[in-house]
Amino acid sequence: MPQLNLSPWFAILVFSWVVFLTIIPTKILNHTAPNEPTPMSEEKHKTEPWDWPW
């Protein structure tokens, strides 16, 4: 029975994990998000007291 012969199946398993762990993550990490967050400015906004009209 071919299922009992370990050598071809083990090689396929190892090669597939090498592909999954080296090639695929680099392809996924190369993609960028369409809306990158912009850094907020460090300046403080000047607030003024609100005088009510009554």
C-alpha positions as a Markdown table, in Angstrom:
| # | Residue | x | y | z |
|---|---|---|---|---|
| 1 | Met | 0.0 | 0.0 | 0.0 |
| 2 | Pro | 1.5 | 3.4 | -0.9 |
| 3 | Gln | 0.2 | 5.1 | 2.2 |
| 4 | Leu | 2.6 | 3.2 | 4.3 |
| 5 | Asn | 5.7 | 4.4 | 2.4 |
| 6 | Leu | 6.7 | 7.5 | 4.4 |
| 7 | Ser | 9.4 | 8.9 | 2.2 |
| 8 | Pro | 7.3 | 10.7 | -0.6 |
| 9 | Trp | 4.6 | 11.9 | 1.8 |
| 10 | Phe | 7.1 | 13.3 | 4.3 |
| 11 | Ala | 9.0 | 15.2 | 1.5 |
| 12 | Ile | 5.7 | 16.7 | 0.3 |
| 13 | Leu | 4.8 | 17.7 | 3.8 |
| 14 | Val | 8.1 | 19.4 | 4.5 |
| 15 | Phe | 8.1 | 21.1 | 1.1 |
| 16 | Ser | 4.6 | 22.4 | 1.6 |
| 17 | Trp | 5.5 | 23.8 | 5.1 |
| 18 | Val | 8.6 | 25.5 | 3.6 |
| 19 | Val | 6.4 | 27.2 | 1.0 |
| 20 | Phe | 3.8 | 28.2 | 3.7 |
| 21 | Leu | 6.4 | 29.6 | 6.1 |
| 22 | Thr | 8.7 | 31.4 | 3.6 |
| 23 | Ile | 6.9 | 32.5 | 0.4 |
| 24 | Ile | 3.3 | 33.1 | 1.5 |
| 25 | Pro | 4.0 | 35.4 | 4.6 |
| 26 | Thr | 6.3 | 37.6 | 2.5 |
| 27 | Lys | 3.6 | 38.0 | -0.2 |
| 28 | Ile | 1.0 | 38.8 | 2.4 |
| 29 | Leu | 3.2 | 41.3 | 4.3 |
| 30 | Asn | 4.0 | 43.2 | 1.2 |
| 31 | His | 0.4 | 44.4 | 0.9 |
| 32 | Thr | -0.3 | 47.8 | 2.3 |
| 33 | Ala | -3.5 | 49.1 | 3.8 |
| 34 | Pro | -5.4 | 51.6 | 1.6 |
| 35 | Asn | -5.9 | 54.1 | 4.4 |
| 36 | Glu | -2.7 | 54.5 | 6.4 |
| 37 | Pro | -3.2 | 56.4 | 9.7 |
| 38 | Thr | -1.7 | 59.9 | 9.7 |
| 39 | Pro | 0.2 | 61.0 | 12.7 |
| 40 | Met | -1.4 | 63.5 | 14.9 |
| 41 | Ser | 0.3 | 66.9 | 15.4 |
| 42 | Glu | 1.8 | 67.5 | 18.8 |
| 43 | Glu | 0.7 | 71.2 | 19.0 |
| 44 | Lys | -1.9 | 72.1 | 21.6 |
| 45 | His | -5.0 | 73.8 | 20.3 |
| 46 | Lys | -5.8 | 77.1 | 21.9 |
| 47 | Thr | -9.1 | 77.0 | 23.6 |
| 48 | Glu | -11.0 | 80.2 | 24.5 |
| 49 | Pro | -13.8 | 80.5 | 27.1 |
| 50 | Trp | -17.2 | 80.6 | 25.7 |
| 51 | Asp | -19.2 | 83.7 | 26.8 |
| 52 | Trp | -22.9 | 83.0 | 26.7 |
| 53 | Pro | -25.0 | 85.9 | 25.4 |
| 54 | Trp | -27.5 | 86.0 | 28.3 |
